[in-house]
Amino acid sequence: MPSTKPSKPTLPPARDPRERFLSLANSRVTSAIHQIRLIGNLANQKNYRYESHEASKIVRALQRELDEVKAKFNGAAKSESTTFRL
């Protein structure tokens, strides 16, 4: 009687790290730019009411995260979990 071993699921071949980087960078940066533009739409005072300190808080939060990304690409490995609240 032939032995029936459970077959292991076959994984797709691992993609080259460069390919993965390019693919993810393109999609994630495009998505981030889109989201930033949507946040920018909040500046339309015909549709929204906000205080200047609230706008400043939004800009500071975005700048802080952008600074984190720059630091990571320059070799720093600092990262914090952040939830934004006005």
PyMOL Python script that loads the backbone (N, CA, C, O; Angstrom):
from pymol import cmd

cmd.read_pdbstr("""\
ATOM      1  N   MET A   1       0.854  -1.169   0.000  1.00  0.00           N
ATOM      2  CA  MET A   1       0.000   0.000   0.000  1.00  0.00           C
ATOM      3  C   MET A   1       0.900   1.233   0.000  1.00  0.00           C
ATOM      4  O   MET A   1       1.785   1.335   0.850  1.00  0.00           O
ATOM      5  N   PRO A   2       0.702   2.168  -0.924  1.00  0.00           N
ATOM      6  CA  PRO A   2       1.550   3.361  -0.971  1.00  0.00           C
ATOM      7  C   PRO A   2       1.247   4.279   0.204  1.00  0.00           C
ATOM      8  O   PRO A   2       0.097   4.452   0.609  1.00  0.00           O
ATOM      9  N   SER A   3       2.327   4.866   0.741  1.00  0.00           N
ATOM     10  CA  SER A   3       2.117   5.800   1.859  1.00  0.00           C
ATOM     11  C   SER A   3       1.591   7.119   1.328  1.00  0.00           C
ATOM     12  O   SER A   3       2.034   7.617   0.293  1.00  0.00           O
ATOM     13  N   THR A   4       0.662   7.658   2.041  1.00  0.00           N
ATOM     14  CA  THR A   4       0.097   8.946   1.626  1.00  0.00           C
ATOM     15  C   THR A   4       0.528  10.001   2.621  1.00  0.00           C
ATOM     16  O   THR A   4      -0.039  10.133   3.706  1.00  0.00           O
ATOM     17  N   LYS A   5       1.528  10.738   2.234  1.00  0.00           N
ATOM     18  CA  LYS A   5       2.000  11.838   3.066  1.00  0.00           C
ATOM     19  C   LYS A   5       1.175  13.071   2.713  1.00  0.00           C
ATOM     20  O   LYS A   5       0.866  13.317   1.547  1.00  0.00           O
ATOM     21  N   PRO A   6       0.828  13.834   3.734  1.00  0.00           N
ATOM     22  CA  PRO A   6       0.120  15.072   3.398  1.00  0.00           C
ATOM     23  C   PRO A   6       1.056  15.979   2.607  1.00  0.00           C
ATOM     24  O   PRO A   6       2.208  16.189   2.986  1.00  0.00           O
ATOM     25  N   SER A   7       0.553  16.499   1.531  1.00  0.00           N
ATOM     26  CA  SER A   7       1.400  17.357   0.705  1.00  0.00           C
ATOM     27  C   SER A   7       1.499  18.752   1.316  1.00  0.00           C
ATOM     28  O   SER A   7       0.531  19.311   1.831  1.00  0.00           O
ATOM     29  N   LYS A   8       2.700  19.275   1.235  1.00  0.00           N
ATOM     30  CA  LYS A   8       2.920  20.637   1.730  1.00  0.00           C
ATOM     31  C   LYS A   8       2.395  21.609   0.684  1.00  0.00           C
ATOM     32  O   LYS A   8       2.548  21.383  -0.516  1.00  0.00           O
ATOM     33  N   PRO A   9       1.779  22.686   1.142  1.00  0.00           N
ATOM     34  CA  PRO A   9       1.334  23.672   0.152  1.00  0.00           C
ATOM     35  C   PRO A   9       2.558  24.283  -0.525  1.00  0.00           C
ATOM     36  O   PRO A   9       3.557  24.591   0.125  1.00  0.00           O
ATOM     37  N   THR A  10       2.462  24.447  -1.802  1.00  0.00           N
ATOM     38  CA  THR A  10       3.587  25.039  -2.520  1.00  0.00           C
ATOM     39  C   THR A  10       3.456  26.554  -2.476  1.00  0.00           C
ATOM     40  O   THR A  10       2.410  27.123  -2.786  1.00  0.00           O
ATOM     41  N   LEU A  11       4.539  27.176  -2.085  1.00  0.00           N
ATOM     42  CA  LEU A  11       4.562  28.625  -2.009  1.00  0.00           C
ATOM     43  C   LEU A  11       5.061  29.186  -3.331  1.00  0.00           C
ATOM     44  O   LEU A  11       5.908  28.581  -3.987  1.00  0.00           O
ATOM     45  N   PRO A  12       4.543  30.329  -3.716  1.00  0.00           N
ATOM     46  CA  PRO A  12       5.069  30.932  -4.940  1.00  0.00           C
ATOM     47  C   PRO A  12       6.531  31.303  -4.718  1.00  0.00           C
ATOM     48  O   PRO A  12       6.936  31.582  -3.589  1.00  0.00           O
ATOM     49  N   PRO A  13       7.314  31.309  -5.773  1.00  0.00           N
ATOM     50  CA  PRO A  13       8.719  31.660  -5.596  1.00  0.00           C
ATOM     51  C   PRO A  13       8.849  33.069  -5.011  1.00  0.00           C
ATOM     52  O   PRO A  13       8.108  33.983  -5.374  1.00  0.00           O
ATOM     53  N   ALA A  14       9.798  33.215  -4.108  1.00  0.00           N
ATOM     54  CA  ALA A  14      10.003  34.520  -3.472  1.00  0.00           C
ATOM     55  C   ALA A  14      10.421  35.540  -4.523  1.00  0.00           C
ATOM     56  O   ALA A  14      11.265  35.271  -5.377  1.00  0.00           O
ATOM     57  N   ARG A  15       9.817  36.697  -4.438  1.00  0.00           N
ATOM     58  CA  ARG A  15      10.172  37.755  -5.375  1.00  0.00           C
ATOM     59  C   ARG A  15      11.466  38.402  -4.932  1.00  0.00           C
ATOM     60  O   ARG A  15      11.802  38.429  -3.748  1.00  0.00           O
ATOM     61  N   ASP A  16      12.155  38.902  -5.873  1.00  0.00           N
ATOM     62  CA  ASP A  16      13.401  39.616  -5.629  1.00  0.00           C
ATOM     63  C   ASP A  16      13.122  40.811  -4.711  1.00  0.00           C
ATOM     64  O   ASP A  16      12.140  41.521  -4.928  1.00  0.00           O
ATOM     65  N   PRO A  17      13.953  41.053  -3.695  1.00  0.00           N
ATOM     66  CA  PRO A  17      13.720  42.184  -2.781  1.00  0.00           C
ATOM     67  C   PRO A  17      13.606  43.530  -3.504  1.00  0.00           C
ATOM     68  O   PRO A  17      12.846  44.399  -3.077  1.00  0.00           O
ATOM     69  N   ARG A  18      14.342  43.701  -4.573  1.00  0.00           N
ATOM     70  CA  ARG A  18      14.259  44.955  -5.335  1.00  0.00           C
ATOM     71  C   ARG A  18      12.878  45.093  -5.978  1.00  0.00           C
ATOM     72  O   ARG A  18      12.276  46.167  -5.945  1.00  0.00           O
ATOM     73  N   GLU A  19      12.382  44.006  -6.558  1.00  0.00           N
ATOM     74  CA  GLU A  19      11.042  44.029  -7.169  1.00  0.00           C
ATOM     75  C   GLU A  19       9.983  44.355  -6.131  1.00  0.00           C
ATOM     76  O   GLU A  19       9.098  45.178  -6.369  1.00  0.00           O
ATOM     77  N   ARG A  20      10.080  43.697  -4.964  1.00  0.00           N
ATOM     78  CA  ARG A  20       9.111  43.949  -3.894  1.00  0.00           C
ATOM     79  C   ARG A  20       9.164  45.397  -3.453  1.00  0.00           C
ATOM     80  O   ARG A  20       8.125  46.028  -3.263  1.00  0.00           O
ATOM     81  N   PHE A  21      10.388  45.939  -3.286  1.00  0.00           N
ATOM     82  CA  PHE A  21      10.533  47.329  -2.875  1.00  0.00           C
ATOM     83  C   PHE A  21       9.868  48.263  -3.877  1.00  0.00           C
ATOM     84  O   PHE A  21       9.084  49.134  -3.498  1.00  0.00           O
ATOM     85  N   LEU A  22      10.182  48.080  -5.150  1.00  0.00           N
ATOM     86  CA  LEU A  22       9.611  48.957  -6.180  1.00  0.00           C
ATOM     87  C   LEU A  22       8.092  48.867  -6.220  1.00  0.00           C
ATOM     88  O   LEU A  22       7.406  49.886  -6.305  1.00  0.00           O
ATOM     89  N   SER A  23       7.577  47.664  -6.161  1.00  0.00           N
ATOM     90  CA  SER A  23       6.136  47.477  -6.217  1.00  0.00           C
ATOM     91  C   SER A  23       5.447  48.130  -5.019  1.00  0.00           C
ATOM     92  O   SER A  23       4.485  48.882  -5.177  1.00  0.00           O
ATOM     93  N   LEU A  24       5.952  47.834  -3.824  1.00  0.00           N
ATOM     94  CA  LEU A  24       5.328  48.395  -2.619  1.00  0.00           C
ATOM     95  C   LEU A  24       5.531  49.897  -2.523  1.00  0.00           C
ATOM     96  O   LEU A  24       4.615  50.617  -2.122  1.00  0.00           O
ATOM     97  N   ALA A  25       6.713  50.385  -2.882  1.00  0.00           N
ATOM     98  CA  ALA A  25       6.973  51.828  -2.824  1.00  0.00           C
ATOM     99  C   ALA A  25       6.011  52.575  -3.745  1.00  0.00           C
ATOM    100  O   ALA A  25       5.426  53.586  -3.357  1.00  0.00           O
ATOM    101  N   ASN A  26       5.857  52.072  -4.955  1.00  0.00           N
ATOM    102  CA  ASN A  26       4.955  52.746  -5.896  1.00  0.00           C
ATOM    103  C   ASN A  26       3.531  52.799  -5.367  1.00  0.00           C
ATOM    104  O   ASN A  26       2.895  53.852  -5.405  1.00  0.00           O
ATOM    105  N   SER A  27       3.028  51.683  -4.877  1.00  0.00           N
ATOM    106  CA  SER A  27       1.636  51.685  -4.427  1.00  0.00           C
ATOM    107  C   SER A  27       1.453  52.459  -3.123  1.00  0.00           C
ATOM    108  O   SER A  27       0.475  53.192  -2.974  1.00  0.00           O
ATOM    109  N   ARG A  28       2.384  52.308  -2.174  1.00  0.00           N
ATOM    110  CA  ARG A  28       2.228  52.985  -0.886  1.00  0.00           C
ATOM    111  C   ARG A  28       2.418  54.489  -0.996  1.00  0.00           C
ATOM    112  O   ARG A  28       1.691  55.247  -0.354  1.00  0.00           O
ATOM    113  N   VAL A  29       3.381  54.938  -1.795  1.00  0.00           N
ATOM    114  CA  VAL A  29       3.589  56.384  -1.937  1.00  0.00           C
ATOM    115  C   VAL A  29       2.414  57.011  -2.678  1.00  0.00           C
ATOM    116  O   VAL A  29       1.958  58.097  -2.319  1.00  0.00           O
ATOM    117  N   THR A  30       1.930  56.336  -3.699  1.00  0.00           N
ATOM    118  CA  THR A  30       0.758  56.849  -4.420  1.00  0.00           C
ATOM    119  C   THR A  30      -0.434  56.970  -3.471  1.00  0.00           C
ATOM    120  O   THR A  30      -1.152  57.969  -3.494  1.00  0.00           O
ATOM    121  N   SER A  31      -0.636  55.964  -2.647  1.00  0.00           N
ATOM    122  CA  SER A  31      -1.733  55.989  -1.677  1.00  0.00           C
ATOM    123  C   SER A  31      -1.539  57.107  -0.654  1.00  0.00           C
ATOM    124  O   SER A  31      -2.489  57.816  -0.323  1.00  0.00           O
ATOM    125  N   ALA A  32      -0.315  57.266  -0.155  1.00  0.00           N
ATOM    126  CA  ALA A  32      -0.034  58.313   0.834  1.00  0.00           C
ATOM    127  C   ALA A  32      -0.282  59.704   0.242  1.00  0.00           C
ATOM    128  O   ALA A  32      -0.862  60.568   0.900  1.00  0.00           O
ATOM    129  N   ILE A  33       0.154  59.913  -0.990  1.00  0.00           N
ATOM    130  CA  ILE A  33      -0.069  61.213  -1.644  1.00  0.00           C
ATOM    131  C   ILE A  33      -1.566  61.482  -1.772  1.00  0.00           C
ATOM    132  O   ILE A  33      -2.028  62.594  -1.516  1.00  0.00           O
ATOM    133  N   HIS A  34      -2.311  60.472  -2.165  1.00  0.00           N
ATOM    134  CA  HIS A  34      -3.769  60.622  -2.288  1.00  0.00           C
ATOM    135  C   HIS A  34      -4.382  61.006  -0.940  1.00  0.00           C
ATOM    136  O   HIS A  34      -5.205  61.918  -0.870  1.00  0.00           O
ATOM    137  N   GLN A  35      -3.986  60.320   0.117  1.00  0.00           N
ATOM    138  CA  GLN A  35      -4.529  60.603   1.446  1.00  0.00           C
ATOM    139  C   GLN A  35      -4.143  62.003   1.922  1.00  0.00           C
ATOM    140  O   GLN A  35      -4.955  62.688   2.544  1.00  0.00           O
ATOM    141  N   ILE A  36      -2.921  62.431   1.641  1.00  0.00           N
ATOM    142  CA  ILE A  36      -2.480  63.782   2.023  1.00  0.00           C
ATOM    143  C   ILE A  36      -3.306  64.833   1.288  1.00  0.00           C
ATOM    144  O   ILE A  36      -3.677  65.855   1.864  1.00  0.00           O
ATOM    145  N   ARG A  37      -3.586  64.577   0.030  1.00  0.00           N
ATOM    146  CA  ARG A  37      -4.424  65.517  -0.733  1.00  0.00           C
ATOM    147  C   ARG A  37      -5.837  65.591  -0.145  1.00  0.00           C
ATOM    148  O   ARG A  37      -6.440  66.663  -0.106  1.00  0.00           O
ATOM    149  N   LEU A  38      -6.356  64.460   0.306  1.00  0.00           N
ATOM    150  CA  LEU A  38      -7.674  64.474   0.949  1.00  0.00           C
ATOM    151  C   LEU A  38      -7.635  65.280   2.240  1.00  0.00           C
ATOM    152  O   LEU A  38      -8.579  66.009   2.546  1.00  0.00           O
ATOM    153  N   ILE A  39      -6.555  65.155   2.997  1.00  0.00           N
ATOM    154  CA  ILE A  39      -6.408  65.971   4.208  1.00  0.00           C
ATOM    155  C   ILE A  39      -6.346  67.445   3.823  1.00  0.00           C
ATOM    156  O   ILE A  39      -6.930  68.291   4.500  1.00  0.00           O
ATOM    157  N   GLY A  40      -5.643  67.752   2.744  1.00  0.00           N
ATOM    158  CA  GLY A  40      -5.561  69.127   2.262  1.00  0.00           C
ATOM    159  C   GLY A  40      -6.923  69.706   1.914  1.00  0.00           C
ATOM    160  O   GLY A  40      -7.141  70.911   2.042  1.00  0.00           O
ATOM    161  N   ASN A  41      -7.832  68.856   1.477  1.00  0.00           N
ATOM    162  CA  ASN A  41      -9.189  69.321   1.168  1.00  0.00           C
ATOM    163  C   ASN A  41      -9.887  69.889   2.400  1.00  0.00           C
ATOM    164  O   ASN A  41     -10.799  70.706   2.278  1.00  0.00           O
ATOM    165  N   LEU A  42      -9.461  69.460   3.582  1.00  0.00           N
ATOM    166  CA  LEU A  42     -10.058  69.978   4.821  1.00  0.00           C
ATOM    167  C   LEU A  42      -9.780  71.467   5.018  1.00  0.00           C
ATOM    168  O   LEU A  42     -10.439  72.114   5.833  1.00  0.00           O
ATOM    169  N   ALA A  43      -8.825  72.011   4.294  1.00  0.00           N
ATOM    170  CA  ALA A  43      -8.493  73.428   4.408  1.00  0.00           C
ATOM    171  C   ALA A  43      -9.533  74.325   3.720  1.00  0.00           C
ATOM    172  O   ALA A  43      -9.492  75.546   3.873  1.00  0.00           O
ATOM    173  N   ASN A  44     -10.443  73.740   2.982  1.00  0.00           N
ATOM    174  CA  ASN A  44     -11.471  74.513   2.276  1.00  0.00           C
ATOM    175  C   ASN A  44     -12.469  75.065   3.289  1.00  0.00           C
ATOM    176  O   ASN A  44     -13.313  74.337   3.813  1.00  0.00           O
ATOM    177  N   GLN A  45     -12.356  76.363   3.554  1.00  0.00           N
ATOM    178  CA  GLN A  45     -13.204  76.979   4.578  1.00  0.00           C
ATOM    179  C   GLN A  45     -14.650  77.186   4.125  1.00  0.00           C
ATOM    180  O   GLN A  45     -15.500  77.563   4.932  1.00  0.00           O
ATOM    181  N   LYS A  46     -14.932  76.948   2.865  1.00  0.00           N
ATOM    182  CA  LYS A  46     -16.321  76.995   2.420  1.00  0.00           C
ATOM    183  C   LYS A  46     -17.076  75.749   2.882  1.00  0.00           C
ATOM    184  O   LYS A  46     -18.297  75.766   3.033  1.00  0.00           O
ATOM    185  N   ASN A  47     -16.329  74.674   3.102  1.00  0.00           N
ATOM    186  CA  ASN A  47     -16.957  73.410   3.490  1.00  0.00           C
ATOM    187  C   ASN A  47     -16.706  73.011   4.938  1.00  0.00           C
ATOM    188  O   ASN A  47     -17.461  72.217   5.499  1.00  0.00           O
ATOM    189  N   TYR A  48     -15.644  73.557   5.557  1.00  0.00           N
ATOM    190  CA  TYR A  48     -15.273  73.129   6.897  1.00  0.00           C
ATOM    191  C   TYR A  48     -14.946  74.323   7.779  1.00  0.00           C
ATOM    192  O   TYR A  48     -14.494  75.360   7.295  1.00  0.00           O
ATOM    193  N   ARG A  49     -15.175  74.170   9.056  1.00  0.00           N
ATOM    194  CA  ARG A  49     -14.785  75.176  10.038  1.00  0.00           C
ATOM    195  C   ARG A  49     -13.754  74.547  10.962  1.00  0.00           C
ATOM    196  O   ARG A  49     -13.944  73.450  11.488  1.00  0.00           O
ATOM    197  N   TYR A  50     -12.663  75.270  11.143  1.00  0.00           N
ATOM    198  CA  TYR A  50     -11.596  74.779  12.019  1.00  0.00           C
ATOM    199  C   TYR A  50     -10.844  75.959  12.589  1.00  0.00           C
ATOM    200  O   TYR A  50     -10.880  77.064  12.047  1.00  0.00           O
ATOM    201  N   GLU A  51     -10.172  75.712  13.675  1.00  0.00           N
ATOM    202  CA  GLU A  51      -9.346  76.731  14.321  1.00  0.00           C
ATOM    203  C   GLU A  51      -7.922  76.610  13.793  1.00  0.00           C
ATOM    204  O   GLU A  51      -7.497  75.533  13.374  1.00  0.00           O
ATOM    205  N   SER A  52      -7.194  77.711  13.814  1.00  0.00           N
ATOM    206  CA  SER A  52      -5.827  77.689  13.290  1.00  0.00           C
ATOM    207  C   SER A  52      -4.946  76.710  14.064  1.00  0.00           C
ATOM    208  O   SER A  52      -4.057  76.085  13.486  1.00  0.00           O
ATOM    209  N   HIS A  53      -5.192  76.573  15.386  1.00  0.00           N
ATOM    210  CA  HIS A  53      -4.374  75.635  16.155  1.00  0.00           C
ATOM    211  C   HIS A  53      -4.634  74.191  15.734  1.00  0.00           C
ATOM    212  O   HIS A  53      -3.751  73.340  15.841  1.00  0.00           O
ATOM    213  N   GLU A  54      -5.864  73.913  15.249  1.00  0.00           N
ATOM    214  CA  GLU A  54      -6.173  72.568  14.770  1.00  0.00           C
ATOM    215  C   GLU A  54      -5.438  72.282  13.461  1.00  0.00           C
ATOM    216  O   GLU A  54      -4.903  71.192  13.260  1.00  0.00           O
ATOM    217  N   ALA A  55      -5.420  73.273  12.579  1.00  0.00           N
ATOM    218  CA  ALA A  55      -4.689  73.121  11.314  1.00  0.00           C
ATOM    219  C   ALA A  55      -3.203  72.924  11.591  1.00  0.00           C
ATOM    220  O   ALA A  55      -2.555  72.090  10.958  1.00  0.00           O
ATOM    221  N   SER A  56      -2.668  73.687  12.532  1.00  0.00           N
ATOM    222  CA  SER A  56      -1.256  73.557  12.887  1.00  0.00           C
ATOM    223  C   SER A  56      -0.950  72.176  13.450  1.00  0.00           C
ATOM    224  O   SER A  56       0.105  71.607  13.171  1.00  0.00           O
ATOM    225  N   LYS A  57      -1.859  71.646  14.232  1.00  0.00           N
ATOM    226  CA  LYS A  57      -1.662  70.319  14.820  1.00  0.00           C
ATOM    227  C   LYS A  57      -1.620  69.251  13.732  1.00  0.00           C
ATOM    228  O   LYS A  57      -0.817  68.320  13.802  1.00  0.00           O
ATOM    229  N   ILE A  58      -2.477  69.382  12.735  1.00  0.00           N
ATOM    230  CA  ILE A  58      -2.486  68.439  11.616  1.00  0.00           C
ATOM    231  C   ILE A  58      -1.160  68.499  10.868  1.00  0.00           C
ATOM    232  O   ILE A  58      -0.552  67.467  10.581  1.00  0.00           O
ATOM    233  N   VAL A  59      -0.718  69.704  10.556  1.00  0.00           N
ATOM    234  CA  VAL A  59       0.526  69.876   9.812  1.00  0.00           C
ATOM    235  C   VAL A  59       1.715  69.347  10.613  1.00  0.00           C
ATOM    236  O   VAL A  59       2.599  68.701  10.050  1.00  0.00           O
ATOM    237  N   ARG A  60       1.748  69.614  11.924  1.00  0.00           N
ATOM    238  CA  ARG A  60       2.847  69.108  12.763  1.00  0.00           C
ATOM    239  C   ARG A  60       2.870  67.587  12.787  1.00  0.00           C
ATOM    240  O   ARG A  60       3.940  66.981  12.716  1.00  0.00           O
ATOM    241  N   ALA A  61       1.692  66.961  12.887  1.00  0.00           N
ATOM    242  CA  ALA A  61       1.619  65.501  12.920  1.00  0.00           C
ATOM    243  C   ALA A  61       2.128  64.907  11.609  1.00  0.00           C
ATOM    244  O   ALA A  61       2.884  63.935  11.619  1.00  0.00           O
ATOM    245  N   LEU A  62       1.719  65.483  10.491  1.00  0.00           N
ATOM    246  CA  LEU A  62       2.177  64.990   9.189  1.00  0.00           C
ATOM    247  C   LEU A  62       3.686  65.196   9.028  1.00  0.00           C
ATOM    248  O   LEU A  62       4.387  64.312   8.536  1.00  0.00           O
ATOM    249  N   GLN A  63       4.181  66.364   9.446  1.00  0.00           N
ATOM    250  CA  GLN A  63       5.612  66.639   9.331  1.00  0.00           C
ATOM    251  C   GLN A  63       6.426  65.697  10.203  1.00  0.00           C
ATOM    252  O   GLN A  63       7.487  65.228   9.792  1.00  0.00           O
ATOM    253  N   ARG A  64       5.939  65.420  11.397  1.00  0.00           N
ATOM    254  CA  ARG A  64       6.629  64.504  12.307  1.00  0.00           C
ATOM    255  C   ARG A  64       6.766  63.115  11.671  1.00  0.00           C
ATOM    256  O   ARG A  64       7.827  62.494  11.742  1.00  0.00           O
ATOM    257  N   GLU A  65       5.692  62.641  11.054  1.00  0.00           N
ATOM    258  CA  GLU A  65       5.739  61.327  10.400  1.00  0.00           C
ATOM    259  C   GLU A  65       6.666  61.335   9.193  1.00  0.00           C
ATOM    260  O   GLU A  65       7.386  60.364   8.956  1.00  0.00           O
ATOM    261  N   LEU A  66       6.654  62.418   8.434  1.00  0.00           N
ATOM    262  CA  LEU A  66       7.560  62.527   7.291  1.00  0.00           C
ATOM    263  C   LEU A  66       9.013  62.543   7.761  1.00  0.00           C
ATOM    264  O   LEU A  66       9.877  61.935   7.129  1.00  0.00           O
ATOM    265  N   ASP A  67       9.282  63.229   8.854  1.00  0.00           N
ATOM    266  CA  ASP A  67      10.632  63.239   9.425  1.00  0.00           C
ATOM    267  C   ASP A  67      11.052  61.835   9.855  1.00  0.00           C
ATOM    268  O   ASP A  67      12.215  61.462   9.702  1.00  0.00           O
ATOM    269  N   GLU A  68      10.108  61.053  10.396  1.00  0.00           N
ATOM    270  CA  GLU A  68      10.384  59.659  10.781  1.00  0.00           C
ATOM    271  C   GLU A  68      10.785  58.833   9.565  1.00  0.00           C
ATOM    272  O   GLU A  68      11.733  58.049   9.622  1.00  0.00           O
ATOM    273  N   VAL A  69      10.059  59.012   8.470  1.00  0.00           N
ATOM    274  CA  VAL A  69      10.366  58.269   7.250  1.00  0.00           C
ATOM    275  C   VAL A  69      11.758  58.635   6.759  1.00  0.00           C
ATOM    276  O   VAL A  69      12.538  57.753   6.400  1.00  0.00           O
ATOM    277  N   LYS A  70      12.078  59.914   6.739  1.00  0.00           N
ATOM    278  CA  LYS A  70      13.413  60.355   6.316  1.00  0.00           C
ATOM    279  C   LYS A  70      14.481  59.715   7.191  1.00  0.00           C
ATOM    280  O   LYS A  70      15.492  59.232   6.682  1.00  0.00           O
ATOM    281  N   ALA A  71      14.269  59.708   8.490  1.00  0.00           N
ATOM    282  CA  ALA A  71      15.243  59.128   9.419  1.00  0.00           C
ATOM    283  C   ALA A  71      15.434  57.637   9.143  1.00  0.00           C
ATOM    284  O   ALA A  71      16.559  57.140   9.176  1.00  0.00           O
ATOM    285  N   LYS A  72      14.347  56.929   8.874  1.00  0.00           N
ATOM    286  CA  LYS A  72      14.455  55.494   8.587  1.00  0.00           C
ATOM    287  C   LYS A  72      15.269  55.240   7.325  1.00  0.00           C
ATOM    288  O   LYS A  72      16.081  54.315   7.289  1.00  0.00           O
ATOM    289  N   PHE A  73      15.061  56.049   6.294  1.00  0.00           N
ATOM    290  CA  PHE A  73      15.825  55.878   5.063  1.00  0.00           C
ATOM    291  C   PHE A  73      17.290  56.274   5.257  1.00  0.00           C
ATOM    292  O   PHE A  73      18.150  55.883   4.468  1.00  0.00           O
ATOM    293  N   ASN A  74      17.570  57.040   6.293  1.00  0.00           N
ATOM    294  CA  ASN A  74      18.954  57.410   6.602  1.00  0.00           C
ATOM    295  C   ASN A  74      19.573  56.485   7.644  1.00  0.00           C
ATOM    296  O   ASN A  74      20.664  56.760   8.142  1.00  0.00           O
ATOM    297  N   GLY A  75      18.890  55.397   7.977  1.00  0.00           N
ATOM    298  CA  GLY A  75      19.465  54.385   8.841  1.00  0.00           C
ATOM    299  C   GLY A  75      18.963  54.359  10.269  1.00  0.00           C
ATOM    300  O   GLY A  75      19.271  53.414  10.995  1.00  0.00           O
ATOM    301  N   ALA A  76      18.223  55.327  10.697  1.00  0.00           N
ATOM    302  CA  ALA A  76      17.679  55.318  12.058  1.00  0.00           C
ATOM    303  C   ALA A  76      16.505  54.355  12.107  1.00  0.00           C
ATOM    304  O   ALA A  76      15.750  54.243  11.141  1.00  0.00           O
ATOM    305  N   ALA A  77      16.348  53.665  13.216  1.00  0.00           N
ATOM    306  CA  ALA A  77      15.291  52.652  13.320  1.00  0.00           C
ATOM    307  C   ALA A  77      14.258  53.016  14.368  1.00  0.00           C
ATOM    308  O   ALA A  77      13.627  52.121  14.930  1.00  0.00           O
ATOM    309  N   LYS A  78      14.065  54.281  14.649  1.00  0.00           N
ATOM    310  CA  LYS A  78      13.094  54.719  15.641  1.00  0.00           C
ATOM    311  C   LYS A  78      11.692  54.705  15.023  1.00  0.00           C
ATOM    312  O   LYS A  78      11.487  55.161  13.898  1.00  0.00           O
ATOM    313  N   SER A  79      10.750  54.180  15.774  1.00  0.00           N
ATOM    314  CA  SER A  79       9.369  54.168  15.300  1.00  0.00           C
ATOM    315  C   SER A  79       8.447  54.193  16.501  1.00  0.00           C
ATOM    316  O   SER A  79       8.702  53.544  17.515  1.00  0.00           O
ATOM    317  N   GLU A  80       7.380  54.945  16.373  1.00  0.00           N
ATOM    318  CA  GLU A  80       6.401  55.044  17.448  1.00  0.00           C
ATOM    319  C   GLU A  80       5.021  54.768  16.886  1.00  0.00           C
ATOM    320  O   GLU A  80       4.723  55.088  15.735  1.00  0.00           O
ATOM    321  N   SER A  81       4.193  54.174  17.711  1.00  0.00           N
ATOM    322  CA  SER A  81       2.796  53.980  17.342  1.00  0.00           C
ATOM    323  C   SER A  81       2.060  55.256  17.718  1.00  0.00           C
ATOM    324  O   SER A  81       2.119  55.691  18.868  1.00  0.00           O
ATOM    325  N   THR A  82       1.369  55.857  16.762  1.00  0.00           N
ATOM    326  CA  THR A  82       0.709  57.121  17.015  1.00  0.00           C
ATOM    327  C   THR A  82      -0.720  57.094  16.525  1.00  0.00           C
ATOM    328  O   THR A  82      -1.006  56.633  15.420  1.00  0.00           O
ATOM    329  N   THR A  83      -1.604  57.587  17.351  1.00  0.00           N
ATOM    330  CA  THR A  83      -2.985  57.818  16.965  1.00  0.00           C
ATOM    331  C   THR A  83      -3.209  59.309  17.044  1.00  0.00           C
ATOM    332  O   THR A  83      -2.921  59.929  18.067  1.00  0.00           O
ATOM    333  N   PHE A  84      -3.715  59.888  15.982  1.00  0.00           N
ATOM    334  CA  PHE A  84      -3.923  61.332  15.936  1.00  0.00           C
ATOM    335  C   PHE A  84      -5.291  61.689  16.464  1.00  0.00           C
ATOM    336  O   PHE A  84      -6.285  61.045  16.130  1.00  0.00           O
ATOM    337  N   ARG A  85      -5.341  62.718  17.291  1.00  0.00           N
ATOM    338  CA  ARG A  85      -6.596  63.274  17.795  1.00  0.00           C
ATOM    339  C   ARG A  85      -6.461  64.790  17.865  1.00  0.00           C
ATOM    340  O   ARG A  85      -5.424  65.309  18.277  1.00  0.00           O
ATOM    341  N   LEU A  86      -7.500  65.489  17.465  1.00  0.00           N
ATOM    342  CA  LEU A  86      -7.516  66.952  17.604  1.00  0.00           C
ATOM    343  C   LEU A  86      -7.933  67.296  19.004  1.00  0.00           C
ATOM    344  O   LEU A  86      -8.016  68.475  19.352  1.00  0.00           O
TER     345      LEU A  86
END
""", "prot")
cmd.dss("prot")
cmd.show_as("cartoon", "prot")
cmd.util.cbc("prot")
cmd.orient("prot")
